[in-house]
Amino acid sequence: MATRKIKKKVEFIAIGSELLTSHFLETNSLYLAGKLEELGLQLSYKTVVGDRLSELQEALEVARARSWLIIMSGGLGPTEDDRTKEALSRVLHRRLVFRKDLLGKIKKRFESRGLKMPLSNRKQALVIEGAEILENPNGTAPGLWVEAEEQIFILLPGPPRELKPMVENLVLPKLKNFSQKRLLQAVLRVTGCGESWVEDQLKPVYPELPKNLELITLASPGEVQVRLRLLTEEKRLVQDLRVLNRLKNKILTVLGNRVFSQEDEPLEKVIGSKLAQMKKTLACAESCSGGLLASRITDVPGSSNYFLESVVTYSNESKIRLLGVPEGLIKDKGAVSAEVAEAMARGVRERAGADFGLSTTGIAGPGGGSETKPVGLVYTGLAFPGGVLVEKNFFLGNREQIKFLTTQKALDMLRLKLVELEKKTER
Amino acid sequence: MATRKIKKKVEFIAIGSELLTSHFLETNSLYLAGKLEELGLQLSYKTVVGDRLSELQEALEVARARSWLIIMSGGLGPTEDDRTKEALSRVLHRRLVFRKDLLGKIKKRFESRGLKMPLSNRKQALVIEGAEILENPNGTAPGLWVEAEEQIFILLPGPPRELKPMVENLVLPKLKNFSQKRLLQAVLRVTGCGESWVEDQLKPVYPELPKNLELITLASPGEVQVRLRLLTEEKRLVQDLRVLNRLKNKILTVLGNRVFSQEDEPLEKVIGSKLAQMKKTLACAESCSGGLLASRITDVPGSSNYFLESVVTYSNESKIRLLGVPEGLIKDKGAVSAEVAEAMARGVRERAGADFGLSTTGIAGPGGGSETKPVGLVYTGLAFPGGVLVEKNFFLGNREQIKFLTTQKALDMLRLKLVELEKKTER
């Protein structure tokens, strides 16, 4: 056994036959990967295996042969299908012992809800010999921490609402003893430009990157994230934090006002905080965004403090009646036009008595496009104290993506205006 | 080699170091599991492994020892990190051969876009000896089908938009020769009740289930799905389809009008089709759903044919001005009340000149709740030709969940009314 070559590899095993079907995708590994990264630990393997004992045992044998830290989730429940402890006891050649104290706790859990513990739950009081118990405040299945020679096996329940607090409060504090590394991170969220533009701006930054600092860009529709990650050690923490911040500030300078958040907040949260702080109000007039703009704005708790209304005017008649868009303007220019976008923004701002009015009108597709007005053509308007701005956009994507890109653009027009006003006030 | 015991197990291996981080979750396996299920094939293992050659090779050795069919995605690109073919060639002890014809095709792909092929892409013309090429119409990386003794290895590119059409058009037709099984499925989507109610209704159905027919219920917020699955063979197809349909009709009878779709369509699509068919129009007045109701309705292509407008009235002043809700009513009963929900539904229906008016008003939280009006209290209203309906609901969840449950309820009220009117017309 001592001759077996064990590298410091980390493996995650998700257990449950449902995770092998087309209905469920396990997401615990995403959460765990993030938490492990904070300690400088990286996953080398993820495995998903069903409930069958032979296959489970086989997967554990494979993990035992190649990994140092093996984290498992699932298969700790009271049913026939829950066999994680049994499989590990076979792989490690250790007995399962019955823990009376544990049974008492599980019984109490049921009693506190006025229930009698079903007999099947007795199984949850079985523990691998020599294991440490990880208490589970949100369920009946306790977790286990098993050290075997130079390996660590961590058994956790499958439901994320049980697993996450156990990882946070029990697993990470113990794991910290096995890693001197710490991860420092900064996230800059950027909109209004493509990934290649961001990469171009970052070019002068790359040569300055210290070896232990990783700079990555991640693109998603309407957004680019710039992530800085620096692997450090406890004793170099202060020093390296300074390095990270210097680089972050350098990147902030080159990306300028394209950066909408340094706190990993979505755009609707950023404009919400600014509006609340500046005590300004907002109203929207939506055509092609179809209510999504209002919905994103109202996803933010407390948005009723600055958000007054949105009128989703899908029909021309609504645009005329609810926003005062002149009928002749729609006839002359079409509902999808800069002029109508402007009239919508002005109209909703005036009628709602808001400080700002945002408008959208465009062709979300898949039908309704023409040669002069193709699918993806969208006008976004912003009425503010003293004027109106309108932008002409061409968005690529399906209907839902075009709706989203429209709201992202409208929110960003408002953000830039708020930033401008903030600066004026500061002067 | 011949003595190695190989069971008919199916394994999926996703390749790419990014899939082991906290940023990306691979979803190809979910799609593949569904497609394999159609042929009666079930995944036994899913593995995620990074780009490092030694680890990749190790994962392939493990798969080779335990699985019959091994499907891989990723690592077929032109970069240094793309080493799937190299790893498999080592595991199978087969050479990589250079295919000039393939290189020509890859070159042409670049030329058709007016680009010169970078040298690095030459690598993509390397093929494992004896492999069959799977053409990739949406990218430069061809796939491979490799048979080795009694095992099959399928190499596919990682991006879902490249992988999916290749699976559909090339992999499944070939795999059909290896399985006589076929899956028949029926999906009933249900709302307005909990999973336990559905289970109760299904109790008399369970004893009637033939052995090869699986009945499962899947709950998600605001919806329960009832799925019937029957594994059959080509020669029993017609007979078993009859069995499936008989059971499906039985379930439709016990669940009644709680079933909103038999075609796996979301609620907004169902009401959209009905409105379009009946040539009726809809307008909405939203408070706590904050625009999400309109956004769901307008996610459906062609919704401009029946959806006129939504007024998202977050402020009381908006409710009064845009919907004609009496100021005194809001003062007396509060904005969150059955009376205001009714006035909102009536108001928007009349002002928009629509056949139907839907309204929502409630407390989405996390703040704003009180003892008499807690977070989750939501009134939904429906004004229709001849009357108004209002329902009082208590929803559990966070802000976004409460918003969604509100829209689900409002849409379902409309659906039930449309079904009732359809029936009247039929008589």
Interface residues (C-beta under 8 A of the other chain):
Chain A: L19 L20 T21 S22 H23 L25 T27 S29 L30 Y31 A33 G34 E37 Q42 L43 S44 Y45 K46 T47 V48 V49 G50 E55 E58 A59 V62 R66 L218 C284 E286 S289 G290 G291 L292 L293 A294 S295 I297 T298 D299 P301 G302 S303 S304 F307 L308 E309 S310 V311 V312 T313 Y314 S315 E317 S318 R321 L322 R351 A352 G353 A364 G365 P366 G367 G368 R399 E400 K403
Chain B: L19 L20 T21 S22 H23 L25 T27 S29 L30 Y31 A33 G34 E37 Q42 L43 S44 Y45 K46 T47 V48 V49 G50 E55 E58 A59 V62 R66 L218 C284 E286 S289 G290 G291 L292 L293 A294 S295 R296 I297 T298 D299 P301 G302 S303 S304 F307 L308 E309 S310 V311 V312 T313 Y314 S315 E317 S318 R321 L322 R351 A352 G353 A364 G365 P366 G367 G368 R399 E400 K403
